[in-house]
């Protein structure tokens, strides 16, 4: 069966599954819409959390980053994984003990202020919208290649699927859909990796294949280092444009940003007990680790195969453009791969020298999706990867959109503007808010920044600078009052946004700028995507300073903190 037919079958089957789950899991109450009824099993919730987490950035972009930046790209593995440890130990159990539906609701109760709730909603929406942009690009990239439609058509199709299961089911529908999406994603990610690892090294376990030898007896990473350096690129295993300071701050920003992302935190409100919240976090780490330990192998192997296919170092001749393989033509058609014959010899020169390099565009986001084609794997494997990439983008997009919609309907409409509305009216408002969030996400999807993972990294910085500190201080300190929390959130996200917009030319000019040359104007050499950790420090400092010169928190709030700090399994 041809690739196009297989892709349509695989993707169509998964979409039918998502829609079927949405119809079965239709939310009938606000509790089901916001927290899936609060009775999801820890293992199921861990799987749904992993799907919520393994976004287009994890599935599509992360391996591409590591493939082209080697050691320097490992900050995503360290930061994102470490963030879940922070979340499991420091936030999830305590927030579940409080029993909120949303993060702004907890902030409102802890800081006894509707103003704090509104500020938290603003911070949540800014971070979530920034994050969802990357998911929209992931949907467009996957559709444009595998369904042979243009980017805009693919994006509209993806938005329609999210619309059906998110608007109908809310958190209940999203949870069960994400469980199915996790299974699809992990199969789609690991099967090609197993195939390629076995082809290259004879070892079917990608994690072990990364450190194994090739057919000629050389180690895979040694061979990759040799090839890329011969072509003028930096050595793969030692390459890092990041300074030690920048790398540390970037990793920290990703860690605390992970622990502060509202759509991730909300998943721990869906389990029945505090103990279940802890177990969910543990299971989520297990499920995430399957992909995250596979990603370095996928990265190195895809870079090796791509490089050897396009340009053989010290070979008698390079690949002739007229004889380029079908996968090259397919990705050229999407605009994500571009060749320019600078010396007019009809051969493809792929080098690290920008003046002679004729591969003028190799979008990092294509590496995972194109890898099975480049390696010559069966069509059914390629179709499976297409379904997995779409599942990754759709799963996180749905979680983000729910976080935005619930912030508007539950935190602003019900919590601030019209507390008297009925549950039926709030449920309707929730669905209307979801529709509005999908429309807004679609708008940004049609006008995306150039690189999905770079956009996502910025979202983590915004969450790190605004939401994480106020949650930490809310749980572990009785000194922070409402004035301090509000001032901290505004100053943290404010200084981060100011720094980002000041350097927006560096951030969004091109896909290569994300890890490009350091700017002499960067604060201590810290790039904009990493500045969230600095914003968090500003948040902590301002909150403590303001709280020290204003009124102490009420006694009943102190009692609530004591109650939160003693989690119980009931």
C-alpha positions as CSV (number, residue, x, y, z in Angstrom):
1,X,0.0,0.0,0.0
2,X,1.3,3.4,-0.9
3,X,2.5,5.9,1.8
4,X,-0.3,8.4,1.2
5,X,-3.1,5.8,1.6
6,X,-1.4,4.4,4.7
7,X,-1.0,7.8,6.2
8,X,-4.6,8.7,5.7
9,X,-5.7,5.3,7.2
10,X,-3.5,5.8,10.3
11,X,-4.3,9.4,10.9
12,X,-8.0,8.9,10.1
13,X,-8.2,6.0,12.6
14,X,-6.6,8.0,15.3
15,X,-8.9,11.0,14.7
16,X,-11.9,8.7,14.7
17,X,-10.7,7.3,18.1
18,X,-10.4,10.9,19.5
19,X,-13.8,11.8,18.4
20,X,-15.3,8.6,19.7
21,X,-13.7,9.2,23.1
22,X,-15.1,12.8,23.1
23,X,-18.6,11.6,22.5
24,X,-18.3,8.9,25.3
25,X,-16.6,11.2,27.8
26,X,-18.8,14.3,27.3
27,X,-18.6,16.5,30.4
28,X,-22.0,17.1,32.1
29,X,-20.8,19.2,35.0
30,X,-18.2,21.9,35.7
31,X,-16.3,19.4,37.9
32,X,-16.0,17.0,35.0
33,X,-15.1,19.9,32.6
34,X,-12.3,21.3,34.9
35,X,-10.9,18.2,36.7
36,X,-12.5,15.2,35.0
37,X,-14.6,14.5,38.1
38,X,-11.5,14.2,40.3
39,X,-11.5,10.4,40.2
40,X,-8.9,9.5,37.5
41,X,-6.6,6.6,38.5
42,X,-3.0,7.6,39.1
43,X,-1.6,5.3,36.4
44,X,-4.1,6.7,33.8
45,X,-3.4,10.2,35.0
46,X,0.3,9.6,34.7
47,X,-0.1,8.5,31.2
48,X,-2.4,11.5,30.3
49,X,0.2,13.8,32.0
50,X,3.0,12.4,29.9
51,X,0.9,13.0,26.8
52,X,0.1,16.5,28.0
53,X,3.8,17.0,28.5
54,X,5.2,15.4,25.4
55,X,4.2,18.2,23.1
56,X,5.2,19.0,19.5
57,X,8.4,20.4,21.1
58,X,9.2,17.1,22.7
59,X,8.2,14.8,19.9
60,X,9.2,16.9,16.9
61,X,11.6,19.6,17.9
62,X,13.7,18.3,20.8
63,X,15.5,15.6,18.8
64,X,16.1,18.1,16.0
65,X,17.7,20.5,18.5
66,X,20.0,17.8,19.9
67,X,20.7,16.5,16.4
68,X,22.1,19.8,15.3
69,X,23.5,21.2,18.6
70,X,24.7,18.0,20.3
71,X,25.6,18.6,23.9
72,X,24.2,22.1,23.8
73,X,20.8,20.8,23.0
74,X,20.7,18.5,26.1
75,X,19.5,21.4,28.3
76,X,16.0,20.4,27.2
77,X,16.4,16.9,28.5
78,X,17.8,18.0,31.8
79,X,15.5,21.0,32.3
80,X,12.2,19.4,31.4
81,X,12.8,16.2,33.3
82,X,14.1,17.9,36.4
83,X,11.0,20.1,36.4
84,X,8.8,17.1,36.9
85,X,10.9,16.1,39.9
86,X,10.3,19.6,41.4
87,X,6.6,19.4,40.6
88,X,6.2,16.0,42.2
89,X,8.1,16.9,45.4
90,X,7.2,20.6,45.9
91,X,3.9,21.4,44.3
92,X,1.5,18.7,43.1
93,X,0.6,17.1,46.5
94,X,0.1,20.4,48.3
95,X,-2.0,21.9,45.5
96,X,-4.2,18.7,45.4
97,X,-4.6,19.0,49.2
98,X,-6.1,22.4,48.8
99,X,-8.7,21.1,46.3
100,X,-8.7,23.9,43.7
101,X,-10.0,23.6,40.2
102,X,-7.4,25.9,38.8
103,X,-4.0,27.5,39.7
104,X,-5.5,31.1,39.9
105,X,-8.1,29.8,42.3
106,X,-5.4,28.5,44.6
107,X,-3.6,31.9,44.3
108,X,-6.8,33.7,45.1
109,X,-7.5,31.7,48.2
110,X,-3.9,31.7,49.5
111,X,-3.4,35.4,48.9
112,X,-7.0,36.3,49.9
113,X,-7.3,38.6,46.9
114,X,-9.3,38.7,43.7
115,X,-6.7,41.0,42.3
116,X,-4.1,38.4,42.7
117,X,-6.4,36.0,40.9
118,X,-6.7,38.3,38.0
119,X,-3.0,38.9,37.8
120,X,-2.4,35.1,37.9
121,X,-4.9,34.7,35.0
122,X,-3.0,37.3,32.9
123,X,0.3,35.5,33.6
124,X,-1.3,32.1,32.8
125,X,-2.7,33.3,29.5
126,X,0.5,34.9,28.4
127,X,2.5,31.8,29.1
128,X,-0.1,29.4,27.7
129,X,-0.6,31.3,24.4
130,X,3.1,31.5,23.9
131,X,3.3,27.7,24.4
132,X,0.4,26.9,22.2
133,X,2.0,28.7,19.2
134,X,4.6,25.9,19.1
135,X,1.9,23.2,19.1
136,X,0.1,24.9,16.2
137,X,3.3,24.9,14.1
138,X,3.8,21.2,14.9
139,X,0.3,20.5,13.6
140,X,0.9,22.4,10.4
141,X,4.4,20.8,9.8
142,X,3.1,17.3,10.2
143,X,0.0,17.8,8.1
144,X,1.7,19.7,5.3
145,X,4.1,16.8,4.7
146,X,2.1,13.6,5.4
147,X,-1.4,14.6,4.2
148,X,0.0,16.6,1.3
149,X,-2.0,19.6,2.1
150,X,-0.8,23.2,2.7
151,X,0.1,24.4,6.1
152,X,-3.1,26.4,6.5
153,X,-5.4,23.5,5.7
154,X,-3.5,21.2,8.0
155,X,-3.8,23.7,10.9
156,X,-7.5,24.1,10.4
157,X,-8.0,20.3,10.4
158,X,-6.1,20.0,13.6
159,X,-8.0,22.8,15.2
160,X,-11.3,21.1,14.3
161,X,-10.3,17.9,16.0
162,X,-9.2,19.7,19.1
163,X,-12.5,21.6,19.0
164,X,-14.6,18.4,19.0
165,X,-13.0,16.6,21.9
166,X,-12.0,19.6,24.1
167,X,-15.2,21.6,23.8
168,X,-17.4,18.6,24.3
169,X,-15.4,16.7,27.0
170,X,-13.4,19.4,28.8
171,X,-10.8,17.8,31.1
172,X,-12.7,14.5,31.2
173,X,-12.6,14.1,27.4
174,X,-9.1,15.5,27.2
175,X,-7.8,13.0,29.8
176,X,-9.0,9.9,28.1
177,X,-8.0,11.2,24.7
178,X,-4.5,11.9,26.0
179,X,-4.2,8.4,27.3
180,X,-4.9,7.1,23.7
181,X,-2.5,9.8,22.3
182,X,0.3,8.7,24.7
183,X,0.1,5.1,23.4
184,X,0.1,6.3,19.8
185,X,3.0,8.7,20.5
186,X,5.3,6.3,22.3
187,X,4.8,3.6,19.7
188,X,5.4,6.0,16.9
189,X,8.5,7.4,18.5
190,X,10.2,4.1,19.6
191,X,9.5,1.8,16.6
192,X,11.5,3.8,14.1
193,X,14.2,4.2,16.6
194,X,14.4,0.5,17.1
195,X,14.5,-0.1,13.4
196,X,17.3,2.4,12.8
197,X,19.3,1.4,15.8
198,X,19.3,-2.2,14.6
199,X,20.1,-1.2,11.0
200,X,23.1,0.9,12.1
201,X,24.5,-1.0,15.1
202,X,22.8,-4.4,15.3
203,X,21.4,-3.4,18.7
204,X,17.6,-3.0,18.7
205,X,17.6,-0.9,21.9
206,X,18.2,2.7,20.9
207,X,19.5,3.7,24.3
208,X,22.2,1.1,23.9
209,X,22.7,1.5,20.2
210,X,23.8,5.1,20.9
211,X,26.9,3.8,22.5
212,X,27.5,0.8,20.2
213,X,29.7,0.3,17.1
214,X,28.7,0.5,13.5
215,X,29.4,-2.2,10.9
216,X,33.0,-0.9,10.3
217,X,33.8,-1.3,14.0
218,X,33.8,2.5,14.8
219,X,31.6,3.8,17.6
220,X,28.5,5.6,16.3
221,X,29.3,8.9,18.1
222,X,32.9,8.7,17.0
223,X,31.8,8.3,13.4
224,X,29.4,11.2,13.7
225,X,32.1,13.4,15.2
226,X,34.4,12.6,12.3
227,X,31.8,13.2,9.6
228,X,30.5,16.5,10.9
229,X,34.0,17.9,11.6
230,X,35.1,16.9,8.1
231,X,32.3,19.0,6.7
232,X,33.2,22.0,8.8
233,X,30.6,21.6,11.6
234,X,31.4,21.6,15.3
235,X,32.1,18.3,16.9
236,X,28.8,16.7,17.9
237,X,29.7,15.3,21.3
238,X,31.5,18.4,22.7
239,X,29.7,21.2,20.8
240,X,28.1,23.8,23.0
241,X,27.6,27.5,22.1
242,X,26.2,28.0,25.6
243,X,28.5,29.4,28.3
244,X,28.4,27.6,31.6
245,X,26.4,30.5,33.1
246,X,23.9,30.5,30.2
247,X,23.5,26.7,30.3
248,X,22.9,26.6,34.0
249,X,20.4,29.5,33.9
250,X,18.7,28.0,30.9
251,X,18.3,24.6,32.5
252,X,17.0,26.2,35.7
253,X,14.5,28.2,33.8
254,X,13.2,25.1,32.0
255,X,13.0,23.2,35.3
256,X,11.0,25.8,37.3
257,X,9.0,26.7,34.2
258,X,7.9,23.1,34.0
259,X,6.8,23.1,37.6
260,X,4.9,26.3,37.0
261,X,3.0,25.5,33.8
262,X,-0.7,25.6,34.7
263,X,-1.9,23.0,32.2
264,X,0.5,20.5,33.7
265,X,-0.4,21.4,37.3
266,X,-4.1,21.0,36.5
267,X,-3.6,17.3,35.7
268,X,-2.9,16.7,39.4
269,X,-6.3,18.1,40.4
270,X,-8.0,15.2,38.5
271,X,-7.0,12.4,41.0
272,X,-9.0,11.5,44.1
273,X,-6.3,11.9,46.8
274,X,-3.0,13.5,47.7
275,X,-1.3,10.1,47.6
276,X,-2.7,9.6,44.1
277,X,-1.2,13.0,43.1
278,X,2.2,11.8,44.2
279,X,1.8,8.5,42.4
280,X,0.6,10.2,39.3
281,X,3.8,12.3,39.2
282,X,5.9,9.2,39.6
283,X,4.1,7.4,36.8
284,X,4.3,10.4,34.6
285,X,8.1,10.4,35.0
286,X,8.2,6.7,34.0
287,X,6.1,7.3,30.9
288,X,8.1,10.4,29.9
289,X,11.4,8.7,30.4
290,X,10.6,6.2,27.7
291,X,10.7,9.0,25.1
292,X,13.3,11.1,26.8
293,X,15.9,8.4,27.0
294,X,15.2,7.5,23.3
295,X,15.5,11.1,22.1
296,X,19.4,11.3,22.2
297,X,19.7,8.1,20.1
298,X,17.1,9.4,17.6
299,X,19.0,12.7,17.4
300,X,22.5,11.3,16.8
301,X,21.3,8.6,14.4
302,X,19.2,11.0,12.3
303,X,22.0,13.4,12.1
304,X,24.4,10.7,10.9
305,X,21.9,9.3,8.3
306,X,21.0,12.8,7.0
307,X,24.7,13.9,6.7
308,X,25.8,10.7,5.0
309,X,22.8,10.8,2.6
310,X,23.3,14.4,1.4
311,X,27.1,14.7,1.5
312,X,29.8,12.1,1.9
313,X,33.0,13.6,3.4
314,X,36.1,12.9,1.3
315,X,33.9,11.1,-1.3
316,X,34.7,11.4,-5.0
317,X,31.4,13.1,-5.7
318,X,28.5,14.5,-3.7
319,X,24.8,13.7,-4.2
320,X,23.6,15.1,-7.6
321,X,20.6,17.3,-7.1
322,X,18.9,15.7,-10.2
323,X,19.3,12.3,-8.5
324,X,18.0,13.4,-5.1
325,X,15.9,10.8,-3.3
326,X,12.1,11.0,-3.0
327,X,12.2,12.0,0.7
328,X,14.3,15.1,-0.3
329,X,11.7,16.1,-2.9
330,X,8.8,15.5,-0.5
331,X,10.3,17.8,2.2
332,X,11.4,20.4,-0.4
333,X,7.7,20.7,-1.4
334,X,6.9,21.8,2.2
335,X,9.5,24.6,2.1
336,X,11.2,23.1,5.2
337,X,14.1,21.9,3.1
338,X,15.8,24.2,0.6
339,X,18.7,23.8,-1.8
340,X,20.5,26.5,-3.7
341,X,23.2,25.5,-6.3
342,X,25.7,28.3,-5.5
343,X,28.5,27.0,-7.7
344,X,26.2,25.7,-10.5
345,X,27.7,22.2,-10.6
346,X,24.5,20.3,-10.0
347,X,25.9,18.7,-6.8
348,X,24.7,19.2,-3.3
349,X,27.4,20.8,-1.1
350,X,26.4,20.4,2.6
351,X,29.0,22.1,4.8
352,X,29.4,24.1,7.9
353,X,30.7,27.1,5.9
354,X,27.8,29.4,5.2
355,X,29.5,30.8,2.1
356,X,29.7,27.3,0.4
357,X,26.8,25.5,2.1
358,X,24.1,24.9,-0.5
359,X,21.6,23.4,1.9
360,X,20.4,26.9,2.8
361,X,17.5,25.6,4.9
362,X,17.2,22.3,6.9
363,X,14.4,23.0,9.4
364,X,15.3,21.3,12.7
365,X,11.6,20.4,13.2
366,X,11.7,17.9,10.3
367,X,14.3,15.5,11.8
368,X,12.0,13.1,13.6
369,X,9.3,13.2,10.9
370,X,11.7,12.8,8.0
371,X,14.1,10.3,9.7
372,X,12.1,7.1,8.8
373,X,11.9,8.2,5.1
374,X,15.6,9.0,5.0
375,X,16.5,5.6,6.5
376,X,14.3,3.8,4.0
377,X,11.9,2.3,6.5
378,X,8.6,0.7,5.4
379,X,5.7,3.0,4.6
380,X,3.7,1.8,7.6
381,X,6.4,3.1,9.9
382,X,6.4,6.5,8.2
383,X,2.6,6.7,8.5
384,X,2.8,5.8,12.2
385,X,5.3,8.6,12.8
386,X,2.9,11.0,11.1
387,X,0.1,9.9,13.5
388,X,2.4,10.2,16.5
389,X,3.5,13.7,15.6
390,X,-0.1,14.9,15.2
391,X,-1.0,13.2,18.5
392,X,1.8,15.1,20.3
393,X,0.8,18.4,19.0
394,X,-2.9,17.9,19.6
395,X,-2.5,16.5,23.2
396,X,-0.6,19.5,24.6
397,X,-2.7,22.0,22.6
398,X,-5.8,20.6,24.2
399,X,-4.4,20.9,27.7
400,X,-3.2,24.5,27.1
401,X,-6.5,25.5,25.7
402,X,-8.4,24.1,28.6
403,X,-6.1,26.0,31.0
404,X,-6.9,29.2,29.1
405,X,-10.6,28.5,28.9
406,X,-10.9,27.6,32.6
407,X,-9.0,30.7,33.6
408,X,-11.5,32.8,31.7
409,X,-14.8,31.0,32.7
410,X,-14.0,29.8,36.2
411,X,-11.4,32.4,37.5
412,X,-12.6,35.6,35.8
413,X,-16.3,35.1,35.1
414,X,-17.3,32.9,38.1
415,X,-14.6,33.9,40.5
416,X,-14.5,37.7,39.9
417,X,-17.1,39.2,37.7
418,X,-20.3,37.1,38.2
419,X,-20.0,34.8,41.3
420,X,-23.8,34.2,41.2
421,X,-24.0,32.3,37.9
422,X,-25.3,28.8,38.0
423,X,-23.3,25.7,37.2
424,X,-25.1,25.3,33.9
425,X,-24.2,28.8,32.9
426,X,-20.6,28.3,33.9
427,X,-20.4,25.1,31.9
428,X,-21.7,27.0,28.8
429,X,-19.2,29.8,29.5
430,X,-16.4,27.3,29.7
431,X,-17.3,25.8,26.3
432,X,-17.5,29.3,24.8
433,X,-14.2,30.2,26.3
434,X,-12.7,27.1,24.8
435,X,-14.0,28.1,21.4
436,X,-12.5,31.5,21.8
437,X,-9.1,30.1,22.9
438,X,-9.0,27.7,19.9
439,X,-9.7,30.7,17.6
440,X,-7.0,32.7,19.2
441,X,-4.5,29.8,19.0
442,X,-5.4,29.3,15.4
443,X,-4.6,33.0,14.6
444,X,-1.2,32.6,16.1
445,X,-0.8,29.3,14.3
446,X,-1.2,31.1,11.0
447,X,1.4,33.6,12.0
448,X,4.0,31.4,13.9
449,X,7.5,32.3,14.9
450,X,10.1,30.4,12.9
451,X,11.0,27.7,15.4
452,X,8.6,25.7,17.5
453,X,11.0,24.7,20.3
454,X,12.3,28.2,20.7
455,X,8.8,29.5,21.2
456,X,8.1,26.8,23.8
457,X,11.3,27.6,25.7
458,X,10.1,31.2,26.0
459,X,6.7,30.0,27.4
460,X,8.6,28.1,30.2
461,X,10.5,31.3,31.0
462,X,7.3,33.2,31.4
463,X,5.8,30.5,33.7
464,X,9.1,30.4,35.7
465,X,9.1,34.1,36.2
466,X,5.5,34.5,37.2
467,X,3.6,31.4,38.4
468,X,6.2,29.1,40.0
469,X,7.5,31.6,42.6
470,X,4.1,32.6,43.8
471,X,3.1,28.9,44.2
472,X,6.3,28.1,46.1
473,X,5.9,31.0,48.4
474,X,2.3,30.3,48.9
475,X,2.9,26.8,50.1
476,X,6.2,27.2,52.0
477,X,6.0,30.7,53.5
478,X,3.6,32.5,55.8
479,X,5.4,35.8,55.3
480,X,4.2,36.5,51.8
481,X,1.0,38.6,51.7
482,X,-1.3,39.6,48.8
483,X,0.6,42.8,48.1
484,X,3.9,40.9,47.9
485,X,2.4,38.2,45.6
486,X,0.9,40.7,43.2
487,X,4.1,42.8,43.0
488,X,6.2,39.7,42.6
489,X,4.2,38.3,39.7
490,X,4.0,41.6,37.9
491,X,7.7,42.3,38.3
492,X,8.8,38.8,37.4
493,X,6.9,38.5,34.2
494,X,7.4,42.2,33.4
495,X,11.2,42.1,33.5
496,X,11.2,38.8,31.5
497,X,9.0,40.3,28.8
498,X,11.0,43.5,28.7
499,X,14.2,41.5,28.2
500,X,12.7,39.4,25.5
501,X,11.2,42.2,23.5
502,X,14.4,44.2,23.8
503,X,16.2,41.3,22.1
504,X,13.3,40.2,19.9
505,X,15.4,40.4,16.8
506,X,17.7,37.7,18.2
507,X,14.7,35.6,19.3
508,X,12.6,35.4,16.2
509,X,14.6,36.3,13.1
510,X,15.3,32.8,11.9
511,X,15.4,29.1,12.9
512,X,19.2,29.4,13.3
513,X,19.1,32.3,15.6
514,X,17.7,30.2,18.5
515,X,21.2,28.9,19.3
516,X,23.2,31.4,17.3
517,X,26.0,33.7,18.3
518,X,25.9,35.3,21.7
519,X,24.9,39.0,21.8
520,X,27.2,41.4,23.6
521,X,24.1,43.1,25.0
522,X,22.8,40.0,26.8
523,X,22.7,40.3,30.6
524,X,25.7,38.2,31.8
525,X,25.6,36.4,28.5
526,X,22.1,35.0,29.3
527,X,19.9,34.7,26.2
528,X,16.2,35.7,26.2
529,X,14.8,32.2,26.3
530,X,16.8,31.5,29.5
531,X,15.8,34.7,31.2
532,X,12.8,33.2,33.1
533,X,15.1,32.1,35.9
534,X,16.3,35.7,36.4
535,X,12.7,36.8,36.3
536,X,11.9,34.3,39.0
537,X,14.6,35.7,41.2
538,X,13.2,39.1,40.7
539,X,9.7,37.8,41.6
540,X,11.0,36.2,44.9
541,X,13.0,39.3,45.9
542,X,10.2,41.8,45.2
543,X,7.6,39.6,46.9
544,X,9.6,39.3,50.1
545,X,10.5,43.0,50.1
546,X,7.0,44.2,49.6
547,X,5.6,41.8,52.2
548,X,8.1,42.9,54.8
549,X,6.7,46.5,54.7
550,X,3.0,45.7,54.4
551,X,0.4,43.9,56.6
552,X,0.8,40.3,57.8
553,X,-1.4,37.6,56.3
554,X,-4.6,36.8,58.3
555,X,-4.7,34.0,60.8
556,X,-7.1,32.0,58.8
557,X,-4.7,32.0,55.9
558,X,-1.9,30.8,58.2
559,X,-4.2,27.9,59.2
560,X,-4.9,27.1,55.6
561,X,-1.1,27.0,54.9
562,X,-0.6,24.6,57.8
563,X,-3.4,22.4,56.5
564,X,-1.9,22.4,53.0
565,X,1.5,21.5,54.3
566,X,0.3,18.3,56.0
567,X,-1.0,16.2,53.0
568,X,-3.3,13.3,53.9
569,X,-4.4,10.3,51.9
570,X,-8.0,11.2,52.1
